[in-house]
Amino acid sequence: MSNLRNTKVLTAAALLTAIGIVAGFFKIPITNLIEIRFASIPIAASGYLFGPGIAAIVGILTDIGGFIAKPTGPYFPGFTISGAVSGIIYGLVLYRNTRNGAKSSTKEFIIRIVIAELLNAVIVSLLLNSFWLSMLYGKGFIVSVTARALKTFIMVPINVILLTAILKPVSRFSFENNAVSTAKE
C-alpha cells in the first residue's frame, strides 16, 4: 500500500480505474444469460501490476465510479465488496515478484490466469454476487446460484482468452520498460 505514495503507481491505478468505469458500460450479449463484460480486465491488470491492495482499491473505485456515472439500479455495497475481492484475487494470483526480474513462462502465465479466473468465477461471480442478488431481490440463494452457475462457467474460458490477450502485452511492457520495478521504488 505504500506504493500509493508513488506518483507513477497512483497515476496508473487512476487510469485503470477510469478504464474500468468506462469498460463497465460496454457488453456484448451472446444470449439472454450470457454476455461478455470488460470491467474486470482493468482490475486484473492492476492486480497483475501492483498486487492485491491496489487492485482492491481499483475494484472498489471502479464499482462506485460506475454507479455514479451510470446507475443501472439501486446502489448496493455488496457489489463494491465484490469489486474489492476481485482485486484481491487477481492481485494474489497474478502479481509477480520481480525482485529477481525473472519472467514466468507463457504456460505458467496462462495457468495463473486460469486459476485467477476460476477463483474469481466461484468466489465472486457465483457465491458473493449470487448472495448479494438474493439479498437485494429477496430470492433464495440456491436459486440465484443455480441460475448463474452455467453462465459463470461458460464465461471462464472467454475471460481467460480476454485476460491473456490483454495482460500479455502489459507483461511485455512492464518488464521491457521496467515500469513495475520503477513503480515499486
C-alpha positions in Angstrom: 0.0 0.0 0.0 3.0 2.3 0.3 3.1 2.2 -3.5 0.2 4.7 -3.4 2.7 7.4 -2.5 4.4 6.8 -5.8 3.1 9.1 -8.5 3.5 6.6 -11.3 1.6 3.9 -9.4 -1.2 6.4 -8.4 -1.5 7.6 -11.9 -1.6 4.1 -13.4 -4.2 3.0 -10.8 -6.3 6.1 -11.5 -6.1 5.3 -15.3 -7.1 1.7 -14.7 -10.0 2.8 -12.6 -11.2 5.2 -15.3 -10.8 2.5 -17.9 -12.7 0.1 -15.7 -15.6 2.6 -15.3 -15.9 3.2 -19.0 -15.4 -0.5 -19.8 -18.3 -1.3 -17.5 -20.6 0.5 -19.9 -19.9 -2.0 -22.7 -21.1 -5.5 -23.0 -21.5 -8.0 -25.8 -24.7 -10.0 -25.4 -24.4 -13.6 -26.6 -27.7 -15.0 -25.2 -30.2 -13.7 -22.6 -28.0 -15.1 -19.8 -24.5 -14.8 -21.3 -22.8 -11.5 -22.0 -19.2 -10.6 -22.3 -18.3 -7.7 -20.0 -15.0 -5.9 -19.8 -14.9 -4.2 -16.4 -12.8 -6.9 -14.7 -9.9 -6.5 -17.1 -8.5 -3.3 -15.6 -9.0 -4.7 -12.1 -7.0 -7.8 -13.2 -4.3 -5.6 -14.8 -4.0 -3.6 -11.6 -3.7 -6.8 -9.7 -1.0 -8.1 -12.1 1.0 -4.9 -12.0 0.6 -3.7 -8.4 -0.7 -6.5 -6.2 -3.8 -7.2 -4.2 -4.0 -4.0 -2.1 -4.1 -1.5 -5.0 -6.2 -3.9 -7.1 -8.8 -4.0 -4.3 -8.9 -0.2 -4.3 -9.2 -0.1 -8.1 -12.1 -2.6 -7.8 -13.9 -0.5 -5.2 -13.5 2.7 -7.1 -14.5 1.1 -10.4 -17.8 -0.1 -8.8 -18.5 3.2 -7.1 -17.5 5.3 -10.1 -19.5 3.1 -12.5 -22.6 3.6 -10.3 -22.1 7.4 -10.1 -21.5 7.7 -13.8 -24.3 5.4 -15.0 -26.5 3.8 -12.3 -28.3 0.6 -13.5 -30.3 0.1 -10.3 -30.0 0.9 -6.6 -26.6 1.2 -5.1 -25.7 -1.9 -3.1 -22.4 -2.0 -1.2 -22.2 -5.8 -1.6 -21.1 -5.3 -5.2 -18.4 -2.9 -4.0 -17.2 -5.7 -1.7 -17.2 -8.0 -4.8 -15.0 -5.5 -6.7 -12.5 -5.4 -3.8 -12.5 -9.2 -3.5 -11.9 -9.5 -7.3 -8.9 -7.2 -7.0 -7.5 -9.2 -4.1 -7.9 -12.5 -6.0 -6.3 -11.1 -9.2 -3.5 -9.5 -7.1 -2.8 -12.6 -5.1 -2.7 -14.9 -8.1 -1.3 -12.7 -10.9 1.0 -10.4 -9.1 4.6 -11.4 -9.9 7.5 -10.9 -7.6 10.0 -9.1 -9.7 12.9 -8.9 -7.3 15.0 -11.2 -9.4 13.4 -9.9 -12.6 12.5 -13.3 -13.8 9.7 -13.6 -16.3 7.3 -16.5 -15.9 6.9 -18.8 -18.9 3.8 -18.5 -21.2 2.5 -21.8 -19.8 2.8 -20.6 -16.2 1.3 -17.2 -17.1 -1.8 -18.8 -18.7 -2.1 -21.3 -15.7 -2.1 -18.3 -13.3 -4.8 -16.6 -15.4 -6.9 -19.7 -15.4 -6.6 -20.1 -11.6 -7.4 -16.4 -11.1 -10.5 -16.6 -13.3 -11.7 -19.8 -11.7 -11.3 -18.4 -8.2 -13.0 -15.1 -9.3 -15.8 -17.1 -11.0 -16.5 -19.3 -8.0 -15.9 -16.8 -5.1 -17.1 -13.5 -6.6 -19.5 -14.3 -9.5 -21.1 -17.4 -8.2 -21.1 -17.1 -4.4 -20.8 -13.4 -3.5 -22.8 -11.9 -6.4 -25.5 -14.5 -6.0 -25.7 -13.8 -2.3 -25.9 -10.0 -3.0 -28.6 -10.6 -5.6 -30.6 -12.8 -3.3 -30.4 -10.2 -0.6 -31.3 -7.4 -3.0 -34.2 -9.0 -4.7 -35.4 -11.4 -2.0 -34.9 -14.6 -3.9 -33.3 -17.7 -2.4 -29.5 -18.0 -2.5 -29.6 -21.5 -4.0 -32.0 -20.3 -6.7 -29.6 -17.5 -7.6 -26.5 -19.8 -7.6 -28.3 -22.4 -9.8 -29.4 -19.8 -12.3 -26.0 -18.2 -12.5 -23.8 -21.3 -12.5 -24.0 -22.2 -16.2 -23.3 -18.6 -17.2 -20.5 -18.2 -14.8 -18.6 -21.3 -16.0 -19.3 -20.5 -19.7 -17.6 -17.2 -19.2 -14.4 -18.6 -17.6 -12.7 -19.6 -20.9 -13.9 -16.3 -22.6 -12.4 -14.3 -19.7 -9.2 -16.3 -19.8 -8.8 -15.5 -23.5 -9.5 -11.8 -22.9 -7.1 -11.6 -20.0 -4.4 -13.5 -21.9 -4.8 -11.2 -24.8 -4.7 -8.0 -22.7 -2.2 -9.0 -20.0 0.4 -10.4 -22.4 1.2 -7.0 -23.9 1.1 -5.5 -20.4 3.6 -8.0 -19.2 6.0 -7.2 -22.1 5.6 -3.5 -21.4 6.1 -3.9 -17.7 9.3 -5.8 -18.0 10.8 -4.3 -21.1 10.4 -0.7 -19.9 10.8 -1.6 -16.2 7.5 0.1 -15.3 6.7 -2.4 -12.5 10.1 -2.3 -10.8 10.2 1.5 -11.2 6.7 1.7 -9.6 7.9 -0.3 -6.6 10.7 2.1 -5.6 
